[in-house]
């Protein structure tokens, strides 16, 4: 992986490229924070020039670790302001800080990659079945011996814990986790969230904030912390995304190793999925579709994939008995012989290989 350099100052860029080359690496380059959004969360280290203007922060990516502000001015006020605004760990001055920066780059490039994979799932339209697929992926992964974290990132979805019958299960939901703030290590996260065996669940809540706020939202900073902790301590993190992407959902999309969109056949469904796909692809380069077909479906999976211009990851038939099973507390994918569970097993093999 390559460090990310964000600056519009040609001289600053030349200096940073020279320093990166001196440690035997190449870098990705962006002129501002908005242009860097798609790769901001994945770079091992981000170097931001103090020339970045305050107005650029309106489209800044969510805060993350491993960010350094670089300036040419001693005790640069603009640089320190930028440190606070982007949550950087340090501000250095060139050329006096060059040796420190080389050492910091070397540490970042030698760091072991985070172990857990992140898979994001989004619906091409309302009711497409994204939450069901996300839950089934998690259930299947646990059955195969993988430590799994399922993250509910849809604040208007009613709470994914309902799919498991865990609504009374002790543990934090998003609102309480957001109140805790700060960095969270993996062991603390697992202990604080509802969990059974190797499955850990972070669900949205079904209540307001106590002050009548009926517009729940998830914080991208907390999402970044959750994903980092999940990668560090879990084999798999599955994120169930809303169709209308907020900052937290965008953060998850940029961090995900794989992204799946559940699509149902039909003209309106395909048209809606095309709009969702456009929004998703503005934050990442890869997206595959899973076609959920009714028994009487007429459009072939390959045709839908061709219309959307996206690769087909798989197809699954609608299971009439699934809703009744979930009402009785049986989560999606619980039966390993079901079409859904077999599809999930294949998707996991491809995603985790």
Number of C-alpha atoms within 10 A of each C-alpha: 14 18 22 23 28 27 23 18 13 10 10 21 19 11 14 24 17 14 18 20 13 11 13 10 16 16 17 16 19 19 17 21 22 16 15 20 21 20 19 28 24 18 19 20 25 28 22 30 26 28 19 20 14 12 8 11 15 9 12 18 24 20 20 21 17 19 22 25 25 30 23 17 14 11 12 16 12 15 26 18 15 24 20 11 13 20 18 20 13 14 22 23 18 16 13 11 14 16 12 11 21 17 12 14 23 16 13 19 19 9 10 8 12 14 13 23 22 27 24 25 31 34 27 28 24 14 12 21 22 27 26 22 27 27 29 24 30 32 26 24 26 19 16 11 10 17 20 29 32 25 27 26 29 27 20 14 16 14 21 26 22 15 21 18 15 18 16 9 13 11 19 20 20 24 18 12 18 15 9 12 12 11 15 17 15 19 13 10 22 22 12 17 20 21 18 10 8 18 20 24 27 26 28 25 23 15 12 12 12 7 6 8 9 12 9 17 16 18 18 20 20 24 23 21 21 23 24 23 23 31 21 18 20 25 21 27 31 28 29 28 27 23 23 14 17 17 16 21 26 24 26 27 30 24 24 22 18 21 25 26 29 26 29 29 21 14 11 11 15 19 16 18 27 19 14 20 23 11 15 23 15 13 19 19 13 15 20 20 28 26 26 23 21 14 11 8 14 10 13 12 22 15 12 22 19 11 11 19 13 17 16 20 19 18 20 20 15 18 14 10 8 17 13 10 14 17 13 12 13 16 22 25 27 18 15 15 9 16 15 25 22 18 21 25 20 13 17 18 10 11 15 14 7
